[in-house]
Amino acid sequence: MISNGDILFDSLAKVNVTESSLTAKFLEENVLYFREVPTVVLESTGDISVLHRQEKTTLATELLKGVRKS
């Protein structure tokens, strides 16, 4: 749903997530800039997990085991 800070609208449509619900989740997670979000995961429960980072950090690949890229 996110790639390099850009919202992937086709991916949102595939999983029936609106831009406003994604933005609301970002606010809930205290995301200040889209570029802080390298990955958003739609969990099997329907919950959205926002994996955000601070500048110059990388995301541990172990956190994405079993996650499909849409």
Secondary structure, DSSP 4 states (H G I P E B T S, - for coil): -EETTEE-HHHHHHTT--HHHHHHHHHHTT---GGG-SEEEE-TTS-EEEE---TT----GGGGTTPPP-
